[in-house]
Amino acid sequence: MKLWIIRHAKSSWAEPRQADFARPLNKRGNADGARMASWLASQAEPATWIWSSDAVRALATAEFVARGFAHAAPQVVADHRLYHPSVESVCEVLRETPSDQSSVAVVAHNPALTYLVNHLAHEHVLDNLPTFGVAQFTVAGKAWADFGPAITTLESLSTPKSLPSL
């Protein structure tokens, strides 16, 4: 099985009184979204199920992820538990993934995603998962209901800045 852990793209702080939950992507976030969608389209084992925080910026990022994996026709599922989650709440959501899904993405927020990447990698691999950072894991289990760090192997870390120029 494959797991894609994805932090939402760069969001806007243009409206100082705007609720955190409602913040949209900014210009850089949209540009990074298009760039990462192109990169995701070239990846093996595209996600067919995308869990996303229901915050505006996360759902906008999930749409870029879905566009990148379009040839796999992924389903995007918003879940409020992924809005400023704990590591355990992300794992709980992942354990609810339908058993017929072999490649899954989760789009959510820091600091939980940075902690989750380090937890699943079994070592400290990063201090901060950047906006639209993508950590790709192989999951050795046969069912998402059994998901946990004992069965994960970090395959790669990618960010908009780490991609070669197109």
trRosetta pair geometry for C-beta under 8 A, 3 or more apart (Angstrom, degrees):
i j d omega theta_ij theta_ji phi_ij phi_ji
1 102 5.1 -134 -116 -163 73 63
1 103 6.9 -174 -166 -76 63 46
1 104 7.5 3 175 8 108 97
1 138 7.3 126 75 -169 51 55
1 139 4.0 -37 80 68 105 106
1 140 7.8 -105 33 -23 89 7
1 141 6.6 -28 22 67 132 72
1 142 7.9 162 -27 -116 118 21
1 144 7.5 179 -162 -73 164 78
2 45 4.4 118 -18 143 161 136
2 47 7.3 -128 100 -82 108 70
2 102 6.8 53 19 139 83 72
2 103 4.1 5 60 -119 110 86
2 104 7.3 163 90 25 64 55
2 136 7.0 -18 -168 -168 99 92
2 137 7.2 149 -160 82 51 54
2 138 6.4 -35 -102 -109 62 53
2 139 6.9 -159 -73 14 11 92
3 94 7.4 17 -126 -142 127 136
3 103 7.9 -157 -67 -152 30 52
3 104 5.8 -12 -113 69 67 87
3 105 7.6 139 -168 -97 49 35
3 106 7.4 -4 -170 3 94 101
3 120 7.9 -99 88 -173 144 159
3 136 7.4 154 84 -158 53 45
3 137 4.3 -12 62 62 102 104
3 138 7.8 -175 21 -85 82 7
3 139 5.3 76 -19 -36 111 118
3 152 7.1 -41 35 -125 138 113
4 47 5.4 -91 21 -52 130 127
4 65 7.6 157 116 -152 141 128
4 103 7.5 42 -13 175 103 86
4 104 7.1 -157 28 103 79 42
4 105 3.8 -25 71 -107 113 84
4 106 7.2 169 87 21 63 57
4 134 6.1 -23 -166 -161 95 101
4 135 7.5 149 -160 77 44 49
4 136 5.7 -13 -104 -105 69 73
4 137 7.9 -164 -70 25 27 73
5 105 7.7 -177 -73 -155 20 62
5 106 5.7 -11 -117 60 61 98
5 113 5.8 160 167 -156 112 101
5 116 6.2 -168 -142 105 151 122
5 117 5.9 -166 88 -78 151 89
5 120 7.7 159 -31 34 147 150
5 129 7.6 -74 123 -136 108 160
5 134 7.2 146 76 -157 52 47
5 135 4.4 -10 57 58 106 100
5 136 7.9 -157 23 -72 72 28
5 137 7.0 42 -10 -5 104 111
6 61 6.8 -177 135 148 118 123
6 65 6.1 153 66 -86 174 137
6 105 5.8 10 1 -174 122 108
6 106 6.8 170 31 83 77 46
6 107 4.8 -29 83 -99 106 73
6 108 7.9 115 78 19 60 57
6 113 7.9 -74 83 -147 18 148
6 132 7.0 -7 -171 -147 94 47
6 133 7.2 177 -144 85 50 47
6 134 5.1 -5 -100 -104 84 76
6 135 7.9 -159 -67 26 44 64
7 107 7.7 103 -152 -153 7 63
7 108 7.2 -52 -116 76 51 52
7 109 7.0 74 -144 -126 81 24
7 110 5.9 13 -129 -40 129 93
7 113 5.1 -178 -80 79 90 159
7 129 4.8 154 -32 120 134 111
7 130 6.9 178 62 97 141 31
7 131 5.8 -114 113 -124 113 34
7 132 6.4 -95 79 -43 79 15
7 133 4.9 30 26 43 114 87
8 11 6.7 20 125 -45 121 110
8 25 7.9 -140 167 -88 99 94
8 29 7.9 3 150 -147 81 124
8 53 7.2 -62 -53 43 125 124
8 55 7.4 -57 -71 83 162 117
8 57 4.7 84 166 129 142 98
8 58 4.4 -86 -84 -92 127 62
8 60 7.7 72 -157 62 105 84
8 61 4.3 -160 -137 -11 66 152
8 107 6.0 86 -76 174 72 96
8 108 7.1 -85 -30 128 93 10
8 109 6.3 -10 8 -86 114 66
8 131 6.7 -38 97 -146 55 83
8 132 7.2 -35 144 -66 23 61
9 25 5.2 20 90 -125 115 120
9 28 7.8 -169 168 113 101 71
9 29 3.6 120 131 -158 107 87
9 30 7.3 126 128 -52 151 29
9 32 5.1 167 -141 81 113 116
9 33 5.0 -54 -61 -62 162 92
9 36 7.7 -156 -86 19 112 141
9 57 6.9 -139 61 -179 70 94
9 60 7.1 -84 42 102 115 102
9 61 4.7 171 -2 -96 89 104
9 64 7.0 54 -31 21 136 153
9 131 5.4 72 -158 165 32 104
9 132 4.3 26 -96 -56 73 110
10 25 6.6 81 80 -155 57 79
10 26 5.5 -58 120 44 97 102
10 28 4.6 -6 66 92 148 105
10 29 3.8 -142 65 -68 69 87
10 32 6.4 97 8 18 101 140
10 131 4.4 92 -62 131 66 165
10 132 7.3 -55 -17 -9 71 103
11 23 4.6 72 166 131 129 118
11 24 6.7 162 -150 97 85 27
11 25 5.7 -80 -106 -107 58 40
11 26 6.1 102 170 -15 19 88
11 29 5.9 56 -71 -64 37 157
11 57 4.1 -38 -93 -108 123 149
11 131 7.8 -156 -9 -130 70 136
12 15 7.4 53 126 12 110 81
12 23 5.7 -167 63 -171 70 92
12 24 5.5 9 23 69 121 74
12 25 6.7 73 -19 132 92 16
12 26 4.0 134 -76 -74 79 88
12 29 7.5 -103 -38 13 74 135
13 16 7.3 39 167 -91 80 56
13 23 7.1 -6 -83 -135 49 133
13 26 7.9 -27 8 -63 60 131
14 18 7.9 36 72 3 65 139
14 26 7.3 139 -28 -107 107 103
15 18 3.6 73 97 -27 116 118
15 23 7.9 -165 52 -109 99 76
18 22 5.5 -119 178 83 98 109
18 23 5.9 117 118 -83 125 72
19 22 4.7 74 66 12 92 106
19 23 7.7 -133 94 -33 50 75
20 23 6.0 -33 -160 -11 38 115
20 55 7.6 -43 131 -136 76 130
21 55 5.0 -127 -152 -120 60 88
21 56 6.9 99 147 -3 56 89
21 83 6.7 13 -116 -155 95 141
22 55 7.8 -114 -54 -159 21 76
22 56 5.3 51 -155 -10 36 135
23 55 7.5 2 48 173 79 111
23 56 6.2 -180 70 62 36 116
23 57 5.4 -8 96 -37 85 119
24 56 5.4 -64 -87 135 57 128
24 57 6.3 146 -158 -79 19 75
24 60 6.5 79 -157 -33 73 156
25 29 3.3 -142 -165 106 98 132
25 30 5.2 129 119 -53 127 74
25 33 6.6 0 -159 -31 165 135
25 57 5.6 126 -64 -132 66 81
25 60 4.9 -133 -19 109 116 148
25 61 7.1 137 -76 -58 125 77
26 29 4.9 100 46 8 60 106
26 30 7.3 -123 101 -3 32 89
27 30 6.0 -58 -152 37 29 107
27 31 6.4 26 153 -16 65 108
28 31 5.6 -56 -146 40 34 111
28 32 6.0 33 156 -17 69 107
29 32 5.8 -53 -142 40 28 109
29 33 6.2 37 152 -28 61 106
29 57 7.1 -65 -169 -149 158 102
29 60 7.5 59 140 108 123 129
29 61 7.6 -78 -177 -78 107 93
29 131 6.8 -78 -105 159 88 136
29 132 7.3 156 -142 -36 68 120
30 33 5.3 -48 -147 30 32 119
30 34 6.8 32 156 -17 63 99
30 60 8.0 -58 -90 160 77 128
31 34 6.1 -53 -154 33 32 107
31 35 6.5 29 150 -16 64 109
32 35 5.5 -58 -147 41 35 113
32 36 5.9 28 158 -15 71 109
32 131 6.9 85 92 117 167 101
32 132 4.7 173 141 26 126 159
32 160 4.1 -71 -138 -76 101 156
33 36 6.0 -58 -140 41 26 104
33 37 6.2 31 157 -24 63 107
33 60 7.2 -66 -100 142 156 90
33 61 6.4 -134 -107 -119 109 58
33 63 8.0 22 -171 81 134 83
33 64 3.6 -123 -169 -91 97 154
33 132 6.7 -141 -78 -101 56 142
34 37 5.7 -52 -146 32 29 114
34 38 6.7 31 155 -19 61 102
34 64 7.0 -102 -62 -133 34 116
35 38 6.0 -56 -159 32 30 110
35 39 6.6 25 148 -14 64 107
35 160 5.4 81 89 -136 135 99
35 163 6.6 172 160 57 113 154
35 166 7.2 -159 -136 -9 90 136
36 39 5.4 -53 -147 39 39 113
36 40 6.0 43 153 -23 70 103
36 64 6.2 62 76 144 103 127
36 65 7.7 -30 122 -83 113 64
36 68 6.6 -61 127 -68 68 146
36 132 5.2 -139 -39 175 156 126
36 134 7.0 149 -155 -31 122 128
36 160 5.9 -74 -56 -82 99 86
36 163 7.8 -162 -92 -36 61 148
37 40 5.7 -51 -143 36 30 112
37 41 6.6 40 153 -28 61 102
37 64 4.6 -114 -62 -175 110 80
37 65 7.2 -128 -100 -79 78 20
37 67 4.5 -5 -149 91 135 108
37 68 3.8 -144 -151 -63 55 90
38 41 5.7 -51 -156 24 31 117
38 42 7.4 21 151 -13 60 104
38 68 7.0 -79 -10 -113 15 93
38 166 6.9 25 112 -102 152 155
39 42 6.1 -65 -163 34 37 107
39 43 7.1 45 144 -37 67 103
39 68 7.0 -17 67 -138 55 132
39 158 7.0 -165 147 153 147 146
39 163 5.6 -98 -85 -114 143 141
40 43 5.5 -47 -156 12 43 121
40 46 7.1 89 164 -123 90 96
40 65 6.3 -178 -121 -141 174 57
40 68 2.7 48 76 158 123 142
40 69 5.8 -64 147 -48 117 75
40 134 7.7 -178 -84 -100 99 164
41 67 8.0 -49 -63 129 107 66
41 68 4.9 -122 -45 -160 70 64
41 69 7.3 -151 -92 -70 53 31
41 70 7.2 -7 -107 26 100 91
41 71 7.2 96 -147 -1 82 111
43 46 6.3 121 85 -82 93 72
43 68 7.8 33 21 155 110 114
43 136 7.8 -154 -160 -98 140 149
45 102 7.6 -96 -154 116 103 99
45 103 4.7 176 168 -97 88 143
46 68 7.6 -169 -135 120 114 80
46 69 3.8 152 -176 -139 118 98
46 71 6.6 121 18 67 163 88
46 72 4.0 -168 93 -16 122 142
46 74 7.1 -119 143 -51 102 114
46 103 6.2 115 97 113 29 148
47 50 5.6 92 126 -73 134 80
47 65 7.0 -5 52 162 134 112
47 69 5.2 -66 53 -105 73 170
47 72 6.9 152 80 89 34 149
47 74 5.4 38 109 -107 81 141
47 103 4.8 -134 -103 130 44 91
47 104 5.6 71 -141 -144 103 13
47 105 3.8 -53 -80 -19 172 99
48 69 7.5 -143 -76 156 40 132
48 72 4.9 -111 -88 155 78 116
48 73 7.1 21 -140 77 84 63
48 74 5.1 -162 -151 -105 27 73
48 75 7.1 29 154 12 64 80
48 101 5.7 -157 76 -137 103 89
48 102 7.4 47 23 44 122 67
48 103 5.7 90 4 65 83 89
48 104 7.6 -51 52 -82 64 54
49 74 6.3 -153 -56 -157 15 92
49 75 5.6 -10 -116 58 62 91
49 77 7.0 -8 -171 5 87 116
49 97 5.9 127 108 -148 154 104
49 98 6.9 -179 -90 36 153 96
49 101 4.2 -15 -6 -136 134 151
49 103 7.7 153 28 89 78 52
49 104 4.8 -24 73 -115 101 85
49 105 7.4 179 93 29 53 66
50 62 5.3 141 144 -157 132 102
50 65 5.6 143 -126 104 144 128
50 66 6.0 -106 7 -70 156 88
50 69 7.7 161 -56 48 120 142
50 74 5.1 67 -17 151 104 133
50 75 6.9 -170 28 89 75 43
50 76 4.6 -24 74 -106 112 67
50 77 6.9 160 83 21 55 68
50 104 7.5 168 -87 -164 33 60
50 105 4.6 -10 -116 67 79 105
50 106 7.6 168 -163 -85 55 27
50 107 6.6 20 179 -6 102 108
51 77 5.6 -31 -107 72 56 96
51 79 5.9 -23 -163 15 96 123
51 82 6.3 155 148 -60 102 152
51 93 5.6 124 -164 146 154 124
51 94 7.0 -116 4 -83 157 62
51 97 7.4 -90 -45 -84 120 97
51 104 6.9 29 -5 177 99 106
51 105 7.1 -163 32 96 66 54
51 106 4.5 -10 68 -113 108 76
51 107 7.1 -177 94 25 57 66
51 108 7.9 -9 115 -47 97 103
52 58 5.2 157 -179 143 94 102
52 59 5.6 112 138 -94 141 56
52 61 7.5 169 -135 74 120 88
52 62 3.8 -38 -87 -67 147 149
52 76 5.9 2 1 -169 128 96
52 77 7.0 155 23 77 78 43
52 78 5.3 -41 78 -102 93 62
52 79 7.2 137 70 22 42 73
52 82 6.5 -169 150 85 24 153
52 106 7.5 174 -78 -160 40 47
52 107 4.3 -2 -115 60 83 108
52 108 7.4 -180 -152 -66 43 63
53 58 3.7 40 63 83 100 173
53 59 7.4 -108 87 -43 64 69
53 78 7.2 -1 127 -151 20 79
53 79 7.2 -65 -107 69 32 63
53 80 7.5 56 -156 -130 64 28
53 82 3.8 -130 -80 107 70 98
53 83 4.5 119 -158 -74 110 62
53 85 7.5 -141 -90 -23 107 106
53 107 6.5 -107 15 107 79 75
53 108 4.7 110 -36 -120 110 67
53 109 6.1 34 -41 -21 161 97
54 58 7.1 17 28 72 8 122
54 59 6.5 25 -150 -54 38 115
54 78 4.1 83 -93 175 85 117
54 79 6.7 -162 -35 60 97 16
54 80 5.1 -32 19 -82 128 64
54 82 7.4 120 -7 59 65 95
54 83 6.1 -53 45 -49 76 118
55 58 4.5 80 62 11 89 108
55 59 6.9 -168 83 -8 42 87
55 83 5.1 126 -38 -116 103 105
55 109 7.3 46 24 -54 148 124
56 59 6.1 -61 -147 39 27 107
56 60 6.3 26 156 -19 64 108
57 60 5.7 -53 -146 36 31 112
57 61 6.5 33 153 -19 63 105
58 61 5.6 -54 -150 37 33 112
58 62 6.3 38 150 -23 66 104
58 82 7.1 168 172 117 162 114
58 83 7.4 -140 8 -95 151 74
58 107 5.1 148 -169 128 88 103
58 108 6.2 18 -129 -111 137 32
58 109 6.9 -73 -74 -51 123 87
59 62 5.3 -48 -144 34 35 116
59 63 6.7 42 152 -24 63 98
59 76 7.6 98 -145 163 76 136
59 78 6.1 -6 -94 -96 109 120
59 107 8.0 142 -80 98 26 136
60 63 5.7 -48 -156 28 34 114
60 64 7.2 35 146 -15 61 98
61 64 5.6 -51 -158 33 40 111
61 65 6.5 41 145 -19 68 103
61 107 5.2 175 99 -164 112 137
61 132 6.6 -157 -138 -95 118 85
62 65 5.3 -50 -148 36 38 115
62 66 6.2 41 151 -20 67 103
62 76 5.1 112 150 -140 124 125
62 78 7.8 -165 36 -82 167 79
62 105 7.9 157 -130 107 81 121
62 107 4.5 -151 -75 34 87 155
63 66 5.5 -48 -144 37 34 113
63 67 6.4 39 151 -22 63 102
63 76 7.2 -13 -79 -77 56 165
64 67 5.5 -51 -148 34 33 115
64 68 6.5 36 151 -20 64 103
64 132 7.9 -31 91 -123 148 120
65 68 5.7 -54 -152 34 32 113
65 69 6.4 5 158 5 67 110
65 74 7.6 -54 124 70 90 156
65 105 5.6 -164 173 124 144 163
65 107 6.2 -149 -8 -62 150 130
66 69 6.1 -68 -140 54 29 93
66 70 6.7 70 150 -79 61 68
66 74 5.2 -134 -124 67 78 111
66 76 5.4 -57 -66 -53 136 117
67 70 5.6 -4 -158 -49 34 111
69 72 4.8 -41 168 40 93 114
69 74 4.9 41 102 -19 126 127
69 105 7.6 -163 -18 -16 154 139
70 73 7.1 33 -176 -75 46 44
70 74 7.8 -86 -95 14 29 87
72 103 7.5 -59 -169 74 161 128
74 105 7.5 7 -156 23 156 115
79 82 5.1 82 82 -3 91 105
79 93 5.5 148 101 -131 160 130
80 83 5.5 -35 -165 9 57 117
81 85 6.0 57 150 -104 66 113
81 89 5.0 -148 171 176 104 116
81 92 7.1 -82 155 82 151 115
81 93 5.6 176 88 -66 126 117
82 85 5.2 -40 -134 -38 36 131
82 89 7.4 -172 -84 126 45 107
82 90 6.6 77 -115 -102 82 76
82 93 6.1 1 -63 -37 99 171
82 106 6.9 -154 -127 -172 137 100
82 107 7.6 76 153 84 145 53
82 108 4.3 -116 180 -102 101 114
82 109 7.5 135 155 8 72 87
83 108 7.6 -139 -78 -146 26 90
83 109 6.9 47 -152 0 39 133
84 109 5.6 -36 -79 75 47 145
84 112 7.3 135 -171 -12 37 125
85 89 4.2 -137 -162 81 104 120
85 90 5.0 121 117 -51 145 83
85 93 7.8 -66 -126 -6 157 131
85 108 5.8 -32 17 -172 119 146
85 109 7.0 137 16 49 76 92
85 112 4.8 174 80 139 76 179
86 89 4.7 96 49 4 79 100
86 90 7.3 -140 90 -4 44 82
86 112 5.9 -167 -144 -114 14 121
87 90 6.0 -56 -157 34 33 110
87 91 6.5 30 149 -16 66 107
87 112 5.7 -172 -64 -157 55 86
87 115 5.1 -98 -67 111 118 115
87 116 4.9 169 -127 -80 88 79
87 119 5.7 83 -156 -3 145 161
88 91 5.5 -55 -148 39 36 113
88 92 6.3 42 151 -25 68 102
89 92 5.4 -45 -145 32 36 116
89 93 6.6 39 154 -19 64 100
89 112 7.7 -45 55 -147 99 152
90 93 5.9 -54 -154 35 32 110
90 94 6.4 31 150 -18 65 107
90 106 6.3 100 -161 159 103 157
90 108 6.4 -123 -103 19 114 165
90 112 6.0 151 -29 153 128 125
90 113 7.5 131 -89 -88 161 64
90 116 5.5 -36 73 -93 153 148
91 94 5.6 -55 -147 38 33 112
91 95 6.4 39 153 -25 66 103
91 116 7.7 -176 -50 -128 87 112
91 147 6.2 -168 -160 110 81 108
91 148 6.6 51 -156 -101 132 63
92 95 5.7 -53 -151 30 31 114
92 96 7.1 28 150 -18 60 104
93 96 5.8 -62 -162 32 36 112
93 97 8.0 63 141 -45 61 80
93 106 7.1 116 98 -123 124 127
94 97 5.7 -16 -170 -20 49 114
94 104 6.8 133 -139 115 89 147
94 106 6.5 -60 -77 -60 100 139
94 144 6.0 -133 155 -170 71 107
94 147 4.9 -96 117 100 113 167
95 144 5.8 166 -136 141 32 81
95 145 5.3 66 -170 -130 86 38
95 146 7.7 140 -127 7 95 15
95 147 5.1 -142 -82 38 72 109
96 144 7.4 -60 52 121 17 124
97 101 5.3 -97 166 60 109 133
97 104 5.3 -43 -128 -99 152 156
97 144 3.8 -97 60 177 105 173
97 147 7.8 71 23 -33 116 142
98 101 5.2 95 72 -11 83 105
98 144 7.6 60 66 29 20 140
99 143 5.6 -23 -126 -134 100 89
99 144 6.5 -146 -98 21 52 95
99 145 7.3 -19 -85 -15 97 103
101 104 5.5 71 139 -69 126 101
101 144 7.0 15 67 -36 101 138
104 144 7.1 61 -15 -103 156 133
108 112 6.5 -47 123 79 129 120
108 113 5.7 163 79 -61 96 113
109 112 6.4 61 84 35 70 103
109 113 6.6 179 93 -12 22 110
110 113 5.5 -74 -84 40 60 95
110 114 5.4 41 -131 -12 100 105
110 128 6.8 26 -137 -153 153 79
110 129 6.1 -175 -84 56 111 92
111 114 5.4 -56 -166 40 65 113
111 115 6.0 62 140 -20 86 105
112 115 5.7 -62 -150 42 33 110
112 116 5.9 35 154 -24 70 109
113 116 5.3 -50 -141 36 34 115
113 117 6.3 39 158 -22 66 100
113 129 5.0 -81 112 48 107 150
113 133 7.9 149 126 75 131 109
113 135 7.9 168 171 15 98 123
114 117 6.0 -51 -150 31 29 110
114 118 6.6 24 154 -11 62 107
114 126 6.3 -114 -146 98 91 101
114 127 7.2 -10 -165 141 135 26
114 128 5.6 -46 -101 -126 143 34
114 129 4.6 -157 -82 -3 74 92
115 118 5.9 -62 -153 42 31 108
115 119 6.0 33 152 -23 67 111
116 119 5.5 -55 -143 37 31 114
116 120 6.1 20 162 -11 67 109
117 120 6.2 -61 -143 43 25 102
117 121 6.0 20 158 -16 64 115
117 125 6.5 -99 137 60 103 114
117 126 6.3 -2 101 40 137 114
117 129 5.8 130 -6 -68 146 125
117 135 4.5 171 -119 -48 116 171
117 154 7.4 69 -171 -105 81 122
117 157 7.6 70 -166 -101 140 112
118 121 5.8 -61 -139 42 27 109
118 123 7.0 -98 -160 100 74 31
118 124 5.2 7 -141 -114 122 49
118 125 5.9 -171 -103 25 68 77
118 126 6.9 -134 -66 47 94 67
119 122 7.9 26 168 -68 29 36
119 149 5.5 -102 150 -86 83 135
120 135 7.9 128 70 132 127 137
120 137 5.8 -45 145 -99 135 154
120 149 5.2 -141 -110 -113 49 82
120 152 4.2 -44 -171 104 96 155
120 154 6.9 122 111 -64 91 88
121 125 4.7 -35 113 -13 167 132
121 135 7.8 -90 -55 -168 114 135
121 137 7.9 -126 -75 -99 69 111
121 152 7.6 -72 -69 117 33 111
121 154 4.1 13 -112 -36 95 134
122 149 6.6 137 -71 174 79 113
122 152 7.9 170 -29 81 95 90
124 127 8.0 36 178 -73 106 58
125 154 6.5 144 -47 -136 169 177
125 157 6.9 179 141 -46 125 143
126 129 6.1 93 105 -70 144 61
126 157 6.7 149 -48 -137 136 159
129 133 4.1 -156 179 76 79 143
129 135 6.8 -72 -120 -28 126 114
130 133 4.3 117 56 -51 67 114
130 159 4.8 42 60 -130 128 137
130 160 7.8 -113 114 27 127 85
130 161 7.3 -21 105 18 168 114
131 160 7.9 -18 94 8 79 120
132 159 6.8 110 95 -150 76 66
132 160 5.5 46 88 -32 126 107
133 157 6.9 -9 -175 -171 103 90
133 158 7.2 160 -158 86 57 44
133 159 4.7 -24 -104 -94 76 92
134 156 7.9 12 108 105 91 93
134 157 7.3 157 85 -156 54 44
134 158 4.7 -13 60 62 102 93
134 159 7.3 178 18 -77 71 43
135 154 6.6 -52 -173 -135 104 98
135 156 7.5 -179 -149 93 45 49
135 157 5.3 -11 -103 -104 74 76
136 154 7.6 100 78 -163 52 57
136 155 4.5 -55 103 65 97 111
136 156 4.7 13 43 52 112 87
136 157 7.8 -156 17 -72 73 33
136 158 7.5 28 -13 5 107 105
137 152 4.8 -11 -177 -163 135 103
137 153 6.3 144 -160 70 77 41
137 154 5.7 -45 -101 -99 81 43
137 155 6.2 170 -109 2 22 90
138 152 7.2 149 78 -154 50 52
138 153 4.7 -11 56 58 98 100
138 155 5.7 94 -23 -51 89 115
139 147 6.7 -28 -152 -120 138 88
139 151 5.7 51 -167 122 68 102
139 152 5.6 -20 -102 -98 69 73
140 151 4.2 -130 52 -167 90 88
140 152 7.5 -139 4 -67 85 26
140 153 7.2 69 -38 -8 102 104
141 144 7.5 137 98 -81 129 26
141 146 4.6 -171 -153 86 144 114
141 147 6.4 -138 38 -85 153 50
141 151 4.4 52 -37 152 91 165
142 146 7.4 37 51 35 64 137
143 146 5.0 83 74 7 89 101
144 147 5.2 -4 -166 -37 56 116
146 151 7.1 53 123 1 102 154
147 151 7.3 -115 -136 59 43 121
148 151 6.4 80 65 18 66 94
148 152 7.7 -135 108 -15 34 105
149 152 5.6 -68 -141 30 43 115
154 157 7.4 -2 -178 -45 118 89
157 162 7.7 71 116 30 77 172
158 162 5.6 -145 -150 78 56 126
158 163 6.6 56 -172 -66 106 85
159 162 4.6 89 48 5 79 105
159 163 7.5 -134 87 -19 44 81
160 163 6.2 -48 -158 13 33 113
163 166 7.6 1 135 -43 118 92
